[in-house]
Amino acid sequence: MLKEEAPNPPYSIAVTAEDIDRYARDLARGTSATIGDAEFREWYRQQLNEYRLSDAEFRGILRTSVLIQE
């Protein structure tokens, strides 16, 4: 329901690919001040392997998390 209603008025919440990327980097960074590209790619790969998800499936989960926060 959230995915269907969020883009419509009165909510009008749009989640971009950049929003998803930023959220993923924040998750990967954890409590560190920064995270490098190589570290992020490794974290991302580990997430896909650990949860046995495709890139599209994982990004869908991240998108839903961003919607919930908005």
BABA-974333 format. One record per residue: residue in three letters; x, y, z of N, C-alpha, C in turn. Coordinates in pm, whole numbers, padded with zeros to 5 digits, always signed. Layout:
% residues N
alaXYZXYZXYZ ...
% end
This chain:
% residues 70
met+00082-00118+00000+00000+00000+00000+00087+00126+00000 leu+00192+00124+00080+00283+00238+00088+00342+00272-00048 lys+00388+00170-00120+00450+00193-00251+00351+00251-00351 glu+00225+00212-00339+00123+00259-00433+00076+00400-00401 glu+00062+00431-00273+00004+00559-00233+00104+00673-00219 ala+00228+00643-00186+00327+00748-00160+00345+00847-00276 pro+00347+00801-00402+00368+00898-00509+00246+00988-00538 asn+00131+00952-00485+00007+01025-00515-00023+01131-00410 pro-00101+01234-00450-00146+01333-00352-00229+01264-00245 pro-00227+01304-00126-00163+01426-00074-00017+01408-00038 tyr+00037+01288-00053+00175+01261-00011+00277+01310-00114 ser+00260+01269-00236+00349+01309-00347+00496+01289-00314 ile+00528+01171-00264+00668+01139-00229+00731+01066-00347 ala+00837+01122-00398+00912+01060-00507+01049+01019-00453 val+01088+00896-00481+01219+00847-00439+01302+00826-00566 thr+01414+00894-00574+01501+00885-00691+01610+00780-00668 ala+01676+00744-00774+01790+00652-00765+01898+00711-00676 glu+01914+00843-00680+02013+00910-00595+01976+00898-00448 asp+01846+00907-00417+01800+00891-00279+01835+00751-00228 ile+01812+00651-00313+01842+00513-00277+01992+00494-00257 asp+02072+00550-00347+02218+00540-00335+02267+00605-00206 arg+02215+00722-00175+02256+00795-00055+02219+00715+00071 tyr+02099+00658+00072+02055+00578+00184+02144+00454+00201 ala+02175+00387+00091+02261+00269+00096+02399+00305+00150 arg+02454+00416+00105+02585+00459+00154+02580+00490+00304 asp+02471+00552+00348+02456+00580+00490+02454+00451+00571 leu+02382+00351+00522+02378+00221+00590+02517+00158+00593 ala+02585+00161+00481+02717+00099+00471+02818+00170+00560 arg+02806+00300+00568+02900+00379+00647+02884+00350+00796 gly+02763+00324+00840+02741+00298+00983+02777+00418+01066 thr+02864+00398+01163+02904+00509+01251+03032+00577+01205 ser+03090+00530+01095+03211+00593+01042+03177+00727+00979 ala+03275+00814+00973+03255+00946+00913+03243+00938+00762 thr+03317+00846+00701+03316+00834+00555+03327+00686+00516 ile+03301+00661+00389+03321+00527+00333+03369+00546+00189 gly+03472+00474+00153+03524+00483+00017+03440+00402-00080 asp+03462+00426-00208+03387+00355-00311+03411+00205-00307 ala+03536+00165-00289+03569+00022-00285+03503-00045-00164 glu+03507+00023-00050+03443-00031+00070+03292-00043+00051 phe+03233+00058-00012+03089+00054-00036+03052-00061-00129 arg+03126-00076-00238+03097-00185-00333+03108-00321-00265 glu+03207-00337-00179+03223-00463-00106+03107-00485-00011 trp+03067-00383+00063+02953-00394+00153+02827-00432+00075 tyr+02807-00366-00038+02688-00389-00120+02687-00534-00170 arg+02801-00581-00218+02812-00719-00266+02782-00818-00154 gln+02833-00789-00036+02808-00876+00078+02659-00881+00114 gln+02593-00768+00104+02449-00766+00133+02372-00853+00034 leu+02406-00840-00093+02339-00921-00194+02362-01069-00168 asn+02484-01106-00136+02517-01247-00111+02452-01298+00018 glu+02460-01220+00123+02409-01264+00253+02258-01288+00248 tyr+02187-01198+00183+02041-01208+00180+01988-01275+00054 arg+02082-01315-00033+02048-01383-00157+01945-01304-00239 leu+01980-01179-00262+01893-01089-00337+01962-01045-00466 ser+01880-01014-00564+01934-00951-00684+01952-00802-00654 asp+02022-00734-00740+02039-00589-00725+01903-00521-00722 ala+01814-00558-00813+01681-00496-00821+01600-00522-00694 glu+01609-00642-00640+01536-00674-00518+01587-00591-00400 phe+01718-00582-00389+01778-00506-00279+01745-00359-00290 arg+01753-00305-00411+01719-00164-00432+01571-00139-00401 gly+01487-00237-00429+01345-00224-00394+01325-00214-00244 ile+01400-00293-00170+01392-00288-00023+01442-00152+00027 leu+01553-00108-00030+01607+00023+00008+01507+00134-00024 arg+01443+00125-00139+01343+00225-00180+01229+00230-00079 thr+01182+00114-00037+01074+00111+00062+01119+00174+00193 ser+01241+00150+00233+01294+00210+00356+01298+00362+00345 val+01338+00413+00229+01341+00558+00207+01198+00613+00213 leu+01104+00544+00151+00963+00588+00157+00913+00596+00300 ile+00945+00498+00379+00902+00495+00519+00959+00615+00594 gln+01085+00647+00568+01147+00761+00636+01084+00894+00595 glu+01043+00902+00470+00983+01026+00421+00845+01043+00481 
% end
